[in-house]
Amino acid sequence: MSTGFSVPDSVREMVKYTGKHPHDYEAELQMNMKLYRSQRNYYIAGMALFFSLVIRRLAMLILAEYDLISKIEEAMKKALKATEDLEKIMREDKLEEQKNPSSGKFIEEIKGLENLLEIKANELKSSEQNLEVLKMRSTEISEKCKEILEEIGKLKAKTES
């Protein structure tokens, strides 16, 4: 009888005890007991292998989600800082324009900065949309995790009964 829970050993043991049918009642009980143990070990090893794969996949999904969230937060911080800097420059330019309103160069700079402001505003909107998409993905991943945990619970209940 094997003492470990490896799948090949369990299969070998099941095959070993499946085909034999002794006529002695005590020997038949011993054979059925050994067959039961080998089947039990087979199912335990299979479930352990399955759960190790599930746990690995869950860990990978959680790490991917964390990485995406950190990237979005970083992008949001950069976008907010850029808009603040642009607004500060625009305020300074308006003060300068009031001092020297006839400068055509100044008007061109304002147009360029306004274009830059629009670009940054679009980037901010894009980042907000990306954040919403990631929130949706996060909830989907959470739901999948809950489903997997429910399946694990059902499988545990089946194996225990």
Salt bridges, closest charged atoms under 4 A:
ASP9 OD1 - ARG12 NH1 3.02
ASP67 OD2 - LYS71 NZ 3.56
GLU74 OE2 - LYS78 NZ 3.44
ASP85 OD2 - LYS81 NZ 3.27
GLU123 OE1 - LYS120 NZ 3.60
